Amino acid sequence: MKHDIVIIGGGISGVSTAYELARRGFKPLVLERSSLAAMASGWTLGGVRQSGRHPAELPLALAAVQRWPGLAEELEGETGYRQGGNLRIARTPDEALRIQQVVEATRAAGIDIDYLPMVDDVRKVAPVISPGIHSASLCHTDGHAEPVATVTAFARAAERLGAEIRTGVEVTGLSSTGGKIDGVRTADGVISAETVVVAAGIYTPALVGPLEVDIPITVTLTNVYQTVSLEPQLDQVIGVATGNLAFRQQIDGKFRLTGANTVWEHDLRSIQTSHDSVQPVLANLVRLHGVAIEVLPSFEMMRINRVWGGLIDQSPDGLPVYSADTGVDGLVVAAGFSGHGFGIGPVTGQILADLATGETPPFDLDPFRIQRFTSTETSAPVELHG
Ligand SMILES: Cc1cc2nc3c(=O)[nH]c(=O)nc-3n(C[C@H](O)[C@H](O)[C@H](O)COP(=O)(O)OP(=O)(O)OC[C@H]3O[C@@H](n4cnc5c(N)ncnc54)[C@H](O)[C@@H]3O)c2cc1C
């Protein structure tokens, strides 16, 4: 049997694409080597943000923020989305200058964002924040969502509309003839397909590389810890001006905190298929904890429930690749989300569904072309702001 469209990857990019295709009457097949949200889409902080985005990504982020509030009802499943805002904290006058630049750029892009110059103003909106910080920006329309719930909601909605999702199936390679894709290889043989969408996160370059499609991604390790459940006390996603710490309180009361990034140079094949299979750097977690206490003093007394490492597909310019112009007919690629692909996930699905079916997406995709890279580029540092 030949499938119209096979999608590799059961993260938010893959399942939102399956949902968008199924809505349009297609019956896509999703192949996921592990379980849904097993990698970045489960490791993530879960911030949904427009503020501080690269101008090229802003139209996507704006469109995503339009969709998030209605998504749970649309998908008939939980997303845990809350539009609690994003507070970007300055701890020093120097950091305040950086924040003010973000405020100016964000306003210039037409997004409503406040600069709160006095710590009392910051503590009026988030009383748990330390009186020792300097100032902050506040974007009211940013927010956060629960990642595993959201991916599950997309997947179940896609299945109800006719998509098929197979977990525990690893794609070992792509199959093509005469410059045209014709399927994917698995341990059980080739699955034939007219079109293949590769949304396999950090594994995408290795899958498309043999077809001479080069995506220059480096892998960054970010460290995450989660506390036990606590009383609700924080609505916003918190980031710091340096972009190397972000946290939020989940809908179940647990705080989830991430940051202290380092380049990860291990063999990708060493990653097992469970959520907790990537080891965080404990020294960095300790450092991160110290910075977190500077921003939210009660972290000092919170009991930590779980720690994990998360890997980020970092592109040279910090922007993703969305491309059907890969040089291989029928091959569509999405990768390089650089630590901010969860919030725009619902729009990624729309874009990839368009590319897979030959429609023109309603966004300028020029900044996301695969051909924009040259071999000499190095990757931009990861910045985490939720
Ligand atoms: C710690 C951390 C914090 C983050 N914070 C934020 C944030 O606050 N806001 C934000 O917007 N973004 C954030 N991000 C980034 C965001 O989580 C990712 O950009 C997004 O989840 C990427 O989704 P994806 O579906 O493209 O990739 P993934 O979720 O990685 O999905 C790829 C899937 O493909 C599967 N796969 C891989 N190879 C194969 C194969 N050969 N065969 C079959 N299946 C395969 C994998 O198992 C995986 O499930 C964060 C990321 C991390 C790690």
The ligand as an SDF file (V2000), in Angstrom:
LIG
                    3D

 53 58  0  0  0  0  0  0  0  0999 V2000
   14.5240   22.1720   27.8000 C   0  0  0  0  0  0  0  0  0  0  0  0
   13.8080   22.8020   26.6390 C   0  0  0  0  0  0  0  0  0  0  0  0
   13.0540   23.9600   26.8430 C   0  0  0  0  0  0  0  0  0  0  0  0
   12.3320   24.5110   25.7870 C   0  0  0  0  0  0  0  0  0  0  0  0
   11.5260   25.5970   26.0210 N   0  0  0  0  0  0  0  0  0  0  0  0
   10.7230   26.0530   25.0380 C   0  0  0  0  0  0  0  0  0  0  0  0
    9.7530   27.0570   25.3120 C   0  0  0  0  0  0  0  0  0  0  0  0
    9.6010   27.5180   26.4310 O   0  0  0  0  0  0  0  0  0  0  0  0
    8.9770   27.4890   24.2730 N   0  0  0  0  0  0  0  0  0  0  0  0
    9.1170   27.0000   23.0090 C   0  0  0  0  0  0  0  0  0  0  0  0
    8.3900   27.4440   22.1240 O   0  0  0  0  0  0  0  0  0  0  0  0
    9.9900   26.0120   22.7340 N   0  0  0  0  0  0  0  0  0  0  0  0
   10.7950   25.5410   23.7170 C   0  0  0  0  0  0  0  0  0  0  0  0
   11.6860   24.5390   23.4540 N   0  0  0  0  0  0  0  0  0  0  0  0
   11.8020   24.0270   22.0840 C   0  0  0  0  0  0  0  0  0  0  0  0
   10.6440   23.1310   21.7060 C   0  0  0  0  0  0  0  0  0  0  0  0
   10.3770   22.2200   22.7520 O   0  0  0  0  0  0  0  0  0  0  0  0
   10.9860   22.3920   20.4210 C   0  0  0  0  0  0  0  0  0  0  0  0
   11.3980   23.3380   19.4460 O   0  0  0  0  0  0  0  0  0  0  0  0
    9.7980   21.6250   19.8710 C   0  0  0  0  0  0  0  0  0  0  0  0
    9.2360   20.7950   20.8570 O   0  0  0  0  0  0  0  0  0  0  0  0
   10.2520   20.7950   18.6760 C   0  0  0  0  0  0  0  0  0  0  0  0
    9.2320   19.9000   18.3200 O   0  0  0  0  0  0  0  0  0  0  0  0
    9.4830   18.8740   17.1510 P   0  0  0  0  0  0  0  0  0  0  0  0
    8.2200   18.1010   16.9990 O   0  0  0  0  0  0  0  0  0  0  0  0
   10.0090   19.5960   15.9610 O   0  0  0  0  0  0  0  0  0  0  0  0
   10.6790   17.9390   17.6540 O   0  0  0  0  0  0  0  0  0  0  0  0
   10.6380   16.8010   18.7810 P   0  0  0  0  0  0  0  0  0  0  0  0
    9.6780   17.0960   19.8520 O   0  0  0  0  0  0  0  0  0  0  0  0
   12.0550   16.5180   19.1620 O   0  0  0  0  0  0  0  0  0  0  0  0
   10.0450   15.5680   17.9870 O   0  0  0  0  0  0  0  0  0  0  0  0
   10.7900   14.7840   17.1040 C   0  0  0  0  0  0  0  0  0  0  0  0
   10.3010   13.3550   17.2660 C   0  0  0  0  0  0  0  0  0  0  0  0
   10.8540   12.5770   16.2240 O   0  0  0  0  0  0  0  0  0  0  0  0
   11.1050   11.2850   16.7180 C   0  0  0  0  0  0  0  0  0  0  0  0
   12.1010   10.6710   15.8520 N   0  0  0  0  0  0  0  0  0  0  0  0
   13.3790   11.0620   15.6790 C   0  0  0  0  0  0  0  0  0  0  0  0
   13.9970   10.2580   14.7920 N   0  0  0  0  0  0  0  0  0  0  0  0
   13.0860    9.3540   14.3910 C   0  0  0  0  0  0  0  0  0  0  0  0
   13.1420    8.2560   13.4960 C   0  0  0  0  0  0  0  0  0  0  0  0
   14.2700    7.9630   12.8330 N   0  0  0  0  0  0  0  0  0  0  0  0
   12.0270    7.5180   13.3190 N   0  0  0  0  0  0  0  0  0  0  0  0
   10.8820    7.8060   13.9830 C   0  0  0  0  0  0  0  0  0  0  0  0
   10.7820    8.8480   14.8670 N   0  0  0  0  0  0  0  0  0  0  0  0
   11.8740    9.6060   15.0620 C   0  0  0  0  0  0  0  0  0  0  0  0
   11.6290   11.5480   18.1440 C   0  0  0  0  0  0  0  0  0  0  0  0
   11.5150   10.4150   18.9720 O   0  0  0  0  0  0  0  0  0  0  0  0
   10.7580   12.7160   18.5700 C   0  0  0  0  0  0  0  0  0  0  0  0
    9.6250   12.2960   19.3070 O   0  0  0  0  0  0  0  0  0  0  0  0
   12.4220   23.9450   24.4900 C   0  0  0  0  0  0  0  0  0  0  0  0
   13.1820   22.7950   24.2740 C   0  0  0  0  0  0  0  0  0  0  0  0
   13.8750   22.2180   25.3420 C   0  0  0  0  0  0  0  0  0  0  0  0
   14.6710   20.9580   25.0950 C   0  0  0  0  0  0  0  0  0  0  0  0
  1  2  1  0
  2  3  1  0
  2 52  2  0
  3  4  2  0
  4  5  1  0
  4 50  1  0
  5  6  2  0
  6  7  1  0
  6 13  1  0
  7  8  2  0
  7  9  1  0
  9 10  1  0
 10 11  2  0
 10 12  1  0
 12 13  2  0
 13 14  1  0
 14 15  1  0
 14 50  1  0
 15 16  1  0
 16 17  1  0
 16 18  1  0
 18 19  1  0
 18 20  1  0
 20 21  1  0
 20 22  1  0
 22 23  1  0
 23 24  1  0
 24 25  2  0
 24 26  1  0
 24 27  1  0
 27 28  1  0
 28 29  2  0
 28 30  1  0
 28 31  1  0
 31 32  1  0
 32 33  1  0
 33 34  1  0
 33 48  1  0
 34 35  1  0
 35 36  1  0
 35 46  1  0
 36 37  1  0
 36 45  1  0
 37 38  2  0
 38 39  1  0
 39 40  1  0
 39 45  2  0
 40 41  1  0
 40 42  2  0
 42 43  1  0
 43 44  2  0
 44 45  1  0
 46 47  1  0
 46 48  1  0
 48 49  1  0
 50 51  2  0
 51 52  1  0
 52 53  1  0
M  END
$$$$
